[in-house]
Amino acid sequence: MNKLFPSAAEALKGVVADGQLMAVGGFGLCGIPEALIDALRDSGVKNLTVISNNAGVDGFGLGKLLETRQIKKMISSYVGENKEFERQYLAGELELEFTPQGTLAEKLRAGGAGIPAFFTKTGVGTIVAEGKELREFDGETYVMERSLVPEVSLVKADVADTSGNLRFNLTARNFNPAAATAGKICIVEVEKIVEVGELAPDDIHLPGIYVHRIVVNANPEKRIEKRTITETKTEKAGA
């Protein structure tokens, strides 16, 4: 089975559709599938419910899909870097399901493992637990959380072999493996393709059984959310 596609647009063709539940890997702007997000925007699909730890920033990442109004609901744990997100949410134009970060990760992991729900202490006594089942274990109260099984997952990795075995780059791994395993169809953007056997078994972070389509983006932009610099003595003196 050939998993390689010539472009991000081709990799999405016949898979994405209006109204889907979709997971997008990454943490802020670290490890996001940039080319796949651009192709998703260009596809014109709408009314998406998107699971992602963050919602990108204005003009980049998932922020592009917010600008084109293709997302109707976000399931996220942090959205504080996006002014357009804030505007849409406060105007009642965008739905939001706030989820504690660890709970969000477990929702995806459990979904990929075939576990329909789990109990956690996180959120008990807060609005997070409203309308959810509570149960006591060993004298402690827990809230039941349903797992997430998106129809499509868009994931970023560093290297893939032609069978779809993946290696991620340091902290860019973040939510990507969990998103990949949870999705019914997983599409991966990578910077490099190698032949089967070139990745050492211990270097494979996610087996190819979870990966359905692969596209190469050899030169991603890799923005950072906030640039922090230190002034030199010369700069201070000339100020």
C-alpha positions as CSV (number, residue, x, y, z in Angstrom):
1,M,0.0,0.0,0.0
2,N,1.5,3.3,-1.1
3,K,1.0,5.9,1.7
4,L,3.0,8.7,0.0
5,F,1.1,11.6,-1.6
6,P,2.5,14.3,-3.8
7,S,1.0,17.2,-2.0
8,A,-1.0,18.1,1.1
9,A,-4.0,18.8,-1.0
10,E,-3.9,15.3,-2.5
11,A,-3.4,13.8,0.9
12,L,-6.7,15.4,2.1
13,K,-8.7,14.6,-1.0
14,G,-11.5,12.2,-0.5
15,V,-11.0,12.3,3.3
16,V,-12.0,15.6,4.7
17,A,-15.6,16.8,4.7
18,D,-17.9,19.4,6.2
19,G,-18.9,18.8,9.8
20,Q,-16.2,16.5,10.8
21,L,-14.6,16.0,14.2
22,M,-10.9,16.5,13.6
23,A,-7.8,16.3,15.7
24,V,-4.7,18.5,14.9
25,G,-1.4,17.7,16.6
26,G,1.0,20.3,18.0
27,F,1.4,22.5,21.0
28,G,0.9,26.1,20.2
29,L,3.1,26.5,17.1
30,C,5.4,23.7,18.0
31,G,5.0,20.6,15.9
32,I,2.0,21.7,13.9
33,P,1.2,20.3,10.5
34,E,1.5,23.6,8.7
35,A,1.1,22.4,5.1
36,L,-1.9,20.2,6.0
37,I,-3.6,23.2,7.7
38,D,-3.1,25.3,4.7
39,A,-4.5,22.6,2.4
40,L,-7.4,22.2,4.8
41,R,-8.1,25.9,4.5
42,D,-7.9,25.8,0.7
43,S,-10.2,22.7,0.6
44,G,-13.1,24.9,1.7
45,V,-14.5,22.4,4.2
46,K,-16.5,24.0,7.0
47,N,-18.4,23.5,10.2
48,L,-15.4,21.6,11.7
49,T,-15.1,20.6,15.3
50,V,-11.3,20.7,16.0
51,I,-9.5,19.1,18.8
52,S,-6.2,20.8,19.5
53,N,-4.3,21.9,22.6
54,N,-4.1,25.4,21.2
55,A,-5.9,27.3,18.5
56,G,-2.9,28.7,16.7
57,V,-2.3,32.5,16.5
58,D,-3.7,35.2,14.3
59,G,-2.8,34.4,10.8
60,F,-0.9,31.2,11.4
61,G,-1.7,27.6,12.2
62,L,-5.3,27.0,13.1
63,G,-5.7,30.8,13.2
64,K,-6.0,30.6,9.5
65,L,-9.1,28.4,9.7
66,L,-10.6,30.7,12.3
67,E,-10.1,33.6,9.9
68,T,-12.0,31.8,7.1
69,R,-14.7,30.7,9.6
70,Q,-14.2,27.0,8.8
71,I,-14.2,26.0,12.5
72,K,-17.5,26.0,14.4
73,K,-16.2,24.5,17.6
74,M,-12.8,24.1,19.4
75,I,-12.0,21.4,22.0
76,S,-8.9,22.9,23.6
77,S,-7.0,23.6,26.8
78,Y,-5.4,27.0,26.0
79,V,-6.4,29.6,23.5
80,G,-4.9,32.8,24.9
81,E,-2.7,33.7,21.9
82,N,-5.4,34.3,19.3
83,K,-7.4,37.6,19.2
84,E,-9.7,36.4,16.4
85,F,-10.6,33.4,18.5
86,E,-11.4,35.7,21.4
87,R,-13.5,37.9,19.2
88,Q,-15.5,35.0,17.7
89,Y,-16.0,33.4,21.1
90,L,-17.2,36.5,22.9
91,A,-19.5,37.3,20.0
92,G,-21.1,33.9,20.2
93,E,-19.8,32.9,16.8
94,L,-17.6,30.0,18.0
95,E,-18.3,27.2,20.4
96,L,-15.6,26.2,22.9
97,E,-15.2,23.1,25.1
98,F,-12.5,24.0,27.5
99,T,-10.7,20.8,28.7
100,P,-7.8,20.5,31.2
101,Q,-4.6,19.8,29.3
102,G,-3.9,16.4,30.9
103,T,-7.6,15.4,30.5
104,L,-7.4,16.4,26.8
105,A,-4.3,14.2,26.3
106,E,-5.9,11.3,28.0
107,K,-9.1,11.7,26.0
108,L,-7.1,11.2,22.8
109,R,-4.9,8.4,24.2
110,A,-7.9,6.5,25.5
111,G,-9.7,7.0,22.2
112,G,-6.8,5.5,20.4
113,A,-6.7,2.6,22.9
114,G,-10.4,1.8,22.4
115,I,-11.3,3.0,25.9
116,P,-14.7,4.8,25.7
117,A,-14.4,6.7,29.0
118,F,-12.4,7.1,32.1
119,F,-12.5,8.7,35.6
120,T,-10.3,11.6,36.8
121,K,-10.2,13.9,39.8
122,T,-9.3,16.9,37.5
123,G,-12.2,19.3,37.3
124,V,-14.2,18.0,40.2
125,G,-16.0,20.9,41.9
126,T,-15.6,23.2,38.8
127,I,-17.6,23.9,35.7
128,V,-15.6,21.2,33.9
129,A,-17.6,18.6,35.8
130,E,-21.0,20.2,35.1
131,G,-23.4,17.7,33.6
132,K,-21.0,14.8,33.9
133,E,-21.2,11.6,35.9
134,L,-19.5,11.7,39.3
135,R,-18.4,8.6,41.2
136,E,-16.6,7.9,44.4
137,F,-13.6,5.6,44.6
138,D,-11.8,5.1,48.0
139,G,-13.4,8.1,49.5
140,E,-12.5,10.5,46.6
141,T,-14.8,11.9,44.0
142,Y,-14.0,11.5,40.3
143,V,-15.6,12.8,37.2
144,M,-16.2,10.7,34.1
145,E,-14.8,11.9,30.9
146,R,-15.6,10.5,27.4
147,S,-12.8,9.7,25.1
148,L,-12.3,11.4,21.7
149,V,-12.2,9.5,18.4
150,P,-11.9,12.0,15.6
151,E,-12.8,11.1,12.1
152,V,-9.5,12.6,10.8
153,S,-6.2,13.4,12.5
154,L,-3.6,15.8,11.0
155,V,-0.2,15.2,12.5
156,K,3.4,16.5,12.2
157,A,6.5,14.3,12.5
158,D,10.1,14.8,11.7
159,V,10.8,11.6,9.7
160,A,8.7,8.8,8.3
161,D,9.7,5.7,6.4
162,T,7.6,4.5,3.5
163,S,5.5,2.3,5.8
164,G,4.5,5.2,7.9
165,N,6.7,4.5,11.0
166,L,7.4,7.9,12.6
167,R,10.1,9.7,14.5
168,F,9.3,13.0,16.1
169,N,11.7,15.8,17.0
170,L,12.1,16.4,20.7
171,T,9.3,18.5,22.2
172,A,7.6,18.7,18.8
173,R,6.3,15.2,19.6
174,N,3.8,16.7,22.2
175,F,0.2,15.9,21.3
176,N,1.0,14.3,17.9
177,P,1.2,10.6,18.8
178,A,-2.0,10.8,20.8
179,A,-3.8,12.6,18.0
180,A,-2.5,10.0,15.5
181,T,-3.6,7.0,17.4
182,A,-7.1,8.4,18.1
183,G,-8.0,9.3,14.5
184,K,-9.9,6.9,12.3
185,I,-7.8,8.2,9.4
186,C,-4.4,9.7,10.2
187,I,-2.6,12.0,7.7
188,V,1.0,12.9,8.5
189,E,3.2,15.8,7.4
190,V,7.0,15.0,7.6
191,E,10.2,16.8,6.7
192,K,11.9,13.7,5.4
193,I,11.1,10.3,4.0
194,V,13.4,7.3,4.3
195,E,13.2,3.7,3.3
196,V,11.9,0.9,5.5
197,G,14.8,-0.3,7.8
198,E,16.6,3.1,7.9
199,L,15.0,4.0,11.2
200,A,16.3,1.9,14.1
201,P,13.5,0.1,15.9
202,D,14.2,2.1,19.1
203,D,14.0,5.4,17.1
204,I,10.5,4.8,16.0
205,H,8.1,6.7,18.2
206,L,4.9,5.7,16.5
207,P,4.4,2.5,14.4
208,G,3.1,2.9,10.8
209,I,-0.1,0.9,11.5
210,Y,-1.6,4.1,12.7
211,V,-0.6,6.1,9.6
212,H,-2.7,6.1,6.5
213,R,-1.3,9.0,4.3
214,I,2.0,10.9,4.3
215,V,3.1,14.1,2.6
216,V,6.5,15.7,2.7
217,N,7.0,19.4,3.7
218,A,10.8,19.7,3.7
219,N,11.0,23.3,4.6
220,P,8.3,24.3,7.2
221,E,8.2,27.8,8.5
222,K,8.4,26.8,12.2
223,R,7.3,30.0,13.8
224,I,7.6,30.6,17.5
225,E,4.7,32.3,19.5
226,K,6.8,34.8,21.4
227,R,10.3,35.8,20.6
228,T,12.4,36.7,23.6
229,I,15.8,38.3,23.2
230,T,18.4,39.7,25.6
231,E,19.9,43.1,25.1
232,T,23.7,43.3,24.8
233,K,25.7,45.9,26.7
234,T,26.3,47.8,23.4
235,E,22.6,48.0,22.7
236,K,21.9,49.3,26.2
237,A,24.6,51.9,25.9
238,G,23.3,53.2,22.6
239,A,19.7,53.3,23.8
